[in-house]
Amino acid sequence: MQRALGRDSMVFGHARRVLAALWQDFAGHPEVALKRQLWDGLLREVYGTPIGDDGLFLQHTYLTIIAKTIAAAIFELPATGPEAILSGSALAEAGIHGAVESDFFDWILLDQRGRDLVARMVGEIRRFRLQSAQTDVLKALYESLIDPAQRHDLGEYYTPDWLAAKLTRAVVTAPLTQRVLDPACGSGTFLFHAVRALLGAAEAAGWGRRDALRAACAQVHGMDVHPVAVIFARVTWLLALGPALGGARDLITVPVYLGDALQWNVVDLGDAQEVRVAVPNAKPLTIPGGFAEEQARFEPALQALTDGLAHAEAPATVYRQLRHIAGVTAQDAETLRDTYAHLKSLYDDGRDGIWPYVIRNLQRPLWLSKPKQRADVVLGNPPWVAFRFMSAGMMKQVRDACKKRNLWVGGVLATQQDLSALFMARAVELYLKPGGRIGFVLPYAALNRPAYAGLRAGDFGTNGSLRITEAWSFDERVKPLFPVPASVIIGTRADAQGLPTQVTRYAGALDKAPWNTLTPPRGPVENQFLRHVLLGESLAPFRLLRTPLAVIPADGLKVLDAKNAAAYGHIHLARWLRQTEAAWDENARKDGAGKPKMTLRQRLDHVRGLSLQLPNAGLRVVYAASGTLPSATIVENPEYLVEHKAYWTALRSRAEGQYLCAIINSEAARRRITDMQSKGQGGARDFDNLVWELRIPEYDRKIALHRALAAAAVEAESIAARVELAESAYFTTQRRAIRDALVASGVATKIDALVEQLLEG
């Protein structure tokens, strides 16, 4: 899906051109401009800073088209028009409610070019086997399209599926009976695993499909303030139903809502509350708590407002209709009558169609926070936004809210306060039942930094308390994760109890399926086939790190398979290779005839990556193919082999190698190739052969500048060798320690100056 629809796809390139042309024509349209402003206001309301530019709005429009088209395709609905797909009416007619509704992004229907774009997307989406999804498949698509810097501004670090599944298993202990809420659901990763847990338990208990669907709709809820994330989460929630979608569609109402879980827009009025909906360049719309807290009153009231607008009814007429709704007080009816009058003026000005959608969604947080609606389990990954990145207005809101809940540290630590701590405290306060369990993914600093001391104590004053029962640590040794280390805090809404004395620390890398699920081959192997291998992580600037031992099935110049090994009398290697080849044949990619596209031997020597190093290579420079900063060193041991995540070149002399290492490790060279690098979530990441795009002169010992670079590298090698490295430290930490020592000594600056002189010449 990412390859076919993501940033580098032809589909996205076409859509971007169409949307840009449409925006040029419709940006000034009153209703389109209003939707653009409301979208920006939602993002600003919680994240505290204006980040929504026109380019991001168009990207969100594209993503919304995809998500809504997927929603229709999940149910294999007959061909329907673009309007029916984007409004959700096609799904509603099939008995599926709450998945898709008219929102900020259906402005493209104002023009035939937009309708044609939706029709084209229908054809693209029908290619995918959507009911086979085993994870949150939309997350990677979103991450590929939204720039990493923009996601950083939003505090958006999307949780990998393995961690979401692990946390869900830890806190959802009785899926058939527990009411679950993710108040910052993003694209729906946690919702996916919570729904799957419920369906699995229902099947084990012998429940029928209809009962399982009813339970999922009633018990697994999500909410997010990000309008595109909510659309994605609704589709992900549907995808989680998988085979259960086969029947009883009339039972499905997707319980995922657009709303501000922090409830900045809820105003306390003595014993009552009301929801205020911001209107650009006008006074806010007001929804009395008496309506917002009870769906039985809210839905008929909203319908009365919608019908009144459609028929140009007078406010007095709408007031009388509101008074007929059971349980509505005169004061609440008067307030909502005034809201209707305000809506009517907006309607008359052409700023209309979006308001029912906005009002219906933004009252949901207040409804979910009422005692009878609170969850047994709250879980998720709240936004990580540091105090220093917030606007002045947002800073005041956060500071005041933190002070009321014993979370504020202030002073020199004020800039290190983070929205995630307040979010967790508010989630306990607003949405968690007494005795309920909560588990949140948080920044690593939550475990030990002073700015999180109040959260770790669990005492939020009169606003509730948290008994922390468990904590997990995920530092840079865990892959895949986020660009920064993370943690998990799990607790119960009960009397305050701080962080436990023991924290579970995780380390390791998860390989791609299916290889991460296979049992590794075991057994003795002849000593001659054991070789040290240089991985990308074995390399640091001017120094080797750990070099793992591997089984390398090569004899002289020949790469062996099991049959060859047996013929040459290498009995143990032959047995070991039979195990490995059997696993390879079963799991490797197949051709049209069902046979592996490559044999294991062919894969081991792909583009002669192994045989070119046989029997033994000589003196070499080796550098890591990827990383934030380059890492190159000289390798003297001729028996070391280099795997595919590192590059090597043979040397004529050690001085030539020192000259090359100085260049490759320099900031001056890195700066010149950074614009050519591929970009990942953490920024530029791949070096590959890009360094050789620079005009690097061949080493000549007669040239003083070349000799000076080699001499500086000798000095750097000596400094790097003396750095004490913790054996248990992750390789990036070890690299950083070496780089810090090179900078502190001044040799890094010296090398940069020499390389600048070389490359400028």
Buried (B, 14 or more C-beta within 10 A) or exposed (E): BBEBBBBEBEBBEEBBEBBEEBBEEBEEBEBBBBBBBBBBBBBBBBBBBEBBEEBBBBBBBBBBBBBBBBBBBBBEBEEBBBBBBBBBBBBBEBEBBBBBBBBBBBBBBBBEEBBEBBBBBBEBBBEBEBBEBEBBBBBBBBBBBBEBEBBBBBBBBBBBBBBBBBBBEBBBEEBBEBBBBBBBBBBBBBBBBBBBBBBEBBBEEEBEBEBBBBBBBEBBBBBBBBBBBBBBBBBBBBBBBBEBBEEBBEBBBBBBBBBBBBBBBBBEEEEBBBBBBBBEEEEBBBBBBBBBBBEEBBEBBBEBBBEBBEEEBEBEBBBEBBBEBEEBEEEBBBBBBBBBBBBBEBBEEEBBBBBBBBBBBBBBBBBBBBEEBBBBBBBBBBBBBBBEBBEEEBBEBBBEBBEBBBBBBEEEBBBBBBBBBBBBBBBBBBBBBEEBBBBBBBBBBBBEBEBBBBBBBBBBBEBBBBBBBBBBBBBBBBEEBBBBBBBBBBBBBBEBBBBEEEBEBBEEEBEEEEEEEBEEBEEEBBEEBEBBBBBBBBBBBBBBBEBEEEBBBBBEEBBBBBEBBBEEEBEBBBBBBBBBBEBBEEBBEEEEEEEBEBBBBEBBBEEEBBBEBBEEBEBBBBBBBBBBBBBBBBBEEEEBBBBEBBBBEEBEEBBBBBBBBBBBBBBBBBEBBEEEBEEBBEEBBBBEEBBEEBEBEEBEEEEEBBBBBBBBBBBBBEBBEEBEBEEEBBBBBBBBBBBEBBEEBEBBEBBBBBBBEBBEE
